[in-house]
Amino acid sequence: MPDLNSTFAAALTTRYQKLSTALHDQAAPLTDDEFWRKPFPFGNSVGHLVLHLTGNLNYYIGAAIARTGYVRDRPLEFSDATRPAKQAVLNKFDEAIKMVVGTIEVQSAEDWSKPYAAERSDASTRLEIFLICATHLHHHIGQMMYLRFELQRGRK
């Protein structure tokens, strides 16, 4: 019978992989132009949300737990005007998910309760930041669903 640590790591890994698939499902039908277009005068594009989620994972899990050395530029995640190709942005997101899963896999039972601290985070343990990041990812995928709907409706 698997121990709690293995069960928990498997559940988190599955959750992050499902969320990654859900994000790709929202981006897939969009052209590169639509990926960067804001259908409303407020808010963000799908592209900027993907940049934001990539930065979020690379900072809160990569830099703070996996010690990747990642340096975050959060404002640029929402303002980058270079509009890289959709696939290039998604590839970087996939690399962040791979890093998260790899970090989950090396956590021991004791690691989950280790103290955690990072700028702009109220998480107090590693377990909590992994949960917060998954919830944050899910939240923005919900926004992407609405953005995709509006962008596709605008095609008619």
QUIUR-V985066 format. One line per field, one symbol per residue. psi: psi as a letter, one per 20 degrees, with the letter a starting at -180 (. if undefined). A space follows every 10 residues. Layout:
BEGIN
psi->???
END
This chain:
BEGIN
psi->pqrhgggggg ggggghhghg ghghhhhgiq rgghhipoiq irbrrgghhg gghgggghgh ggghgilijp pqmghhhiio jhmrqghggh ghghhggggg ghgghjprhh hhjqqppqpk qjqirggghh gghggggggh hgghgggggg ghhih.
END
